[in-house]
């Protein structure tokens, strides 16, 4: 590839044409078709097309410019507890929402309502793939299997849907012994106010205290 030497006037117009998605077919100097704009005219049009105000033109990133993936609108949030005292009684096989467990919301939530008072996170007015991560340290009945799984409810849906890829289970060895478990999975969320919470299922009637834990949701793409 031969290096070319353009005038300032031609260079500015070539840059403008690239951002207008009208690249010049050849890189030979003097081959810009039509009227060669002045430097002031090219700079003015370039400023306008980048601002989205140039009539009948839309700015396009030139194909040879590579930009690392960056989510310009990050969406994330979390709720947590560290000294939980709430005990759930008479748990059974159906998955039951963990309530009265979370004490606070994480700093920096964006695009979500982190509602620890209702033990849930709401994803607002967005859709795309989201990572759901949770961790729990629990006290419970001995020799009983506890399964914890995130659940999702889209607006208008009749029931919550589990996220089986993010389920985890544990079997405390003694009554009141501290046991930890965690899970992580990816789900597609498409609603305007999608609820995510944690639910627990127990192999037989048992109790559980959610002693410490986190529920975190963050978006993986900008779709």
C-alpha positions in Angstrom: 0.0 0.0 0.0 1.5 3.3 -1.1 1.4 6.3 1.3 -0.4 9.3 -0.1 -0.1 13.0 0.5 -3.3 14.9 0.5 -3.8 18.7 0.8 -5.5 19.8 4.0 -8.7 20.6 2.0 -8.9 17.1 0.5 -8.0 15.4 3.7 -10.9 17.1 5.6 -13.3 16.2 2.8 -12.2 12.6 2.8 -12.7 12.4 6.5 -16.1 13.9 6.2 -17.1 11.4 3.4 -15.9 8.5 5.6 -18.2 9.6 8.4 -21.0 10.0 5.9 -20.4 6.4 4.8 -19.4 7.7 1.3 -15.7 6.7 1.1 -13.8 7.6 -2.0 -13.1 4.4 -4.1 -9.4 5.2 -4.5 -6.8 6.7 -2.3 -5.0 8.5 -5.1 -4.9 12.3 -4.5 -7.2 14.4 -6.5 -9.9 11.7 -7.0 -12.6 13.1 -4.8 -15.6 13.5 -7.2 -17.7 16.6 -7.3 -17.0 20.0 -5.7 -14.1 20.0 -3.3 -15.3 21.8 -0.2 -13.3 24.5 1.5 -11.7 23.6 4.8 -14.3 25.6 6.7 -17.1 23.9 4.9 -15.7 20.4 5.5 -15.2 21.1 9.2 -18.6 22.6 9.5 -20.3 19.6 7.9 -18.2 17.2 9.9 -19.3 18.9 13.2 -22.9 18.7 12.1 -22.9 15.1 10.9 -21.3 14.0 14.2 -23.9 16.0 16.1 -26.7 14.4 14.1 -27.9 17.8 12.7 -26.6 17.6 9.1 -29.7 17.3 6.8 -30.2 13.9 5.2 -26.9 12.5 6.7 -26.2 10.1 9.5 -22.8 9.7 11.1 -21.3 6.2 10.6 -18.1 4.8 12.1 -15.6 4.2 9.3 -15.1 0.5 8.8 -11.3 0.5 9.5 -11.8 2.1 13.0 -11.9 -0.6 15.6 -13.5 0.4 19.0 -13.3 -2.0 22.0 -16.7 -3.1 23.2 -18.0 -0.7 25.8 -21.4 -0.6 27.3 -22.1 3.1 27.3 -25.2 2.6 29.4 -24.2 0.2 32.1 -27.0 -1.4 34.0 -26.4 -3.2 37.3 -27.6 -3.4 40.8 -27.7 -5.6 43.9 -29.2 -6.2 47.3 -27.5 -7.9 50.3 -27.6 -8.8 53.9 -24.7 -9.4 56.4 -26.4 -10.0 59.7 -29.7 -11.5 58.8 -32.1 -12.6 61.6 -35.2 -13.5 59.7 -36.2 -17.1 60.0 -38.6 -18.8 57.5 -40.6 -21.6 59.0 -42.4 -24.7 57.5 -40.7 -24.6 54.2 -41.4 -27.4 51.7 -40.9 -28.6 48.2 -42.5 -25.7 46.2 -40.1 -22.9 45.6 -40.9 -20.1 48.1 -39.7 -16.5 47.8 -37.0 -15.7 50.4 -38.6 -12.8 52.3 -37.5 -10.5 55.1 -33.9 -11.4 54.3 -32.2 -8.5 52.6 -31.1 -5.5 54.6 -29.6 -3.0 52.1 -29.1 -2.1 48.4 -25.7 -1.8 46.8 -24.4 1.7 45.8 -24.3 2.6 42.1 -27.4 0.9 40.7 -28.4 2.2 37.3 -31.4 1.2 35.1 -32.8 -0.8 38.0 -34.8 -0.5 41.2 -32.9 -2.3 43.9 -35.7 -3.0 46.3 -34.3 -4.8 49.4 -37.4 -4.0 51.4 -39.3 -6.4 49.1 -36.3 -8.8 48.6 -36.1 -8.1 44.8 -34.5 -6.3 41.9 -36.6 -4.7 39.1 -35.0 -4.2 35.7 -36.6 -1.1 34.1 -37.6 -0.4 30.5 -34.9 -2.5 28.9 -34.2 -5.8 27.3 -31.1 -8.0 26.6 -29.0 -10.6 28.3 -28.3 -10.2 32.0 -26.0 -12.0 34.4 -27.7 -13.0 37.6 -25.4 -13.9 40.5 -26.3 -14.8 44.1 -24.7 -16.1 47.2 -26.2 -17.2 50.5 -25.0 -18.3 53.9 -27.9 -20.0 55.7 -28.8 -21.8 58.9 -31.2 -24.7 58.6 -32.5 -28.1 59.6 -30.1 -31.0 59.6 -29.9 -33.7 56.9 -32.3 -31.8 54.6 -31.5 -30.6 51.1 -32.0 -26.9 50.4 -32.1 -25.7 46.8 -32.0 -21.9 46.1 -32.7 -20.6 42.6 -33.3 -17.1 41.1 -36.8 -16.5 39.7 -37.9 -14.0 37.1 -41.3 -12.5 36.4 -41.9 -10.5 33.2 -44.7 -7.9 33.2 -48.0 -9.5 32.4 -46.7 -13.0 33.0 -48.9 -15.2 35.1 -46.2 -16.7 37.2 -42.5 -16.5 38.0 -40.0 -18.5 36.0 -37.0 -20.2 37.5 -33.4 -19.9 36.2 -32.3 -23.6 36.6 -28.8 -22.9 35.3 -28.2 -20.8 38.4 -29.6 -23.2 41.0 -27.4 -24.6 43.9 -28.2 -27.0 46.7 -26.8 -27.9 50.1 -27.4 -30.3 52.9 -26.6 -29.0 56.4 -24.9 -31.6 58.6 -26.3 -30.4 61.9 -29.2 -28.3 63.1 -28.2 -24.6 63.0 -24.9 -25.2 61.3 -23.7 -22.5 58.9 -23.7 -23.5 55.2 -22.9 -21.4 52.1 -23.9 -21.8 48.5 -24.0 -19.7 45.4 -25.1 -19.7 41.7 -24.7 -17.8 38.5 -26.5 -17.8 35.2 -27.5 -15.7 32.1 -31.1 -14.9 31.2 -32.8 -12.8 28.5 -35.1 -10.2 30.0 -37.6 -8.4 27.8 -40.1 -6.6 30.0 -40.5 -3.0 31.1 -40.3 -3.9 34.8 -38.9 -7.4 35.2 -38.7 -8.7 38.8 -35.8 -11.0 40.0 -35.8 -12.6 43.4 -34.4 -15.7 45.2 -36.5 -18.7 46.1 -35.9 -21.8 48.2 -37.1 -25.4 48.0 -36.6 -27.9 50.7 -36.8 -31.7 50.4 -39.0 -31.9 53.5 -40.6 -29.5 56.0 -37.8 -27.4 57.5 -36.8 -24.0 58.6 -34.1 -21.6 57.3 -32.4 -18.4 58.4 -30.8 -16.3 55.6 -27.8 -15.1 57.5 -25.7 -13.4 54.8 -25.9 -13.1 51.1 -26.1 -11.1 47.9 -28.3 -10.9 44.8 -26.6 -9.1 41.9 -27.9 -8.4 38.3 -26.0 -6.7 35.5 -26.5 -6.3 31.8 -24.1 -8.0 29.4 -25.0 -6.2 26.2 -26.5 -3.0 24.9 -29.3 -4.7 22.9 
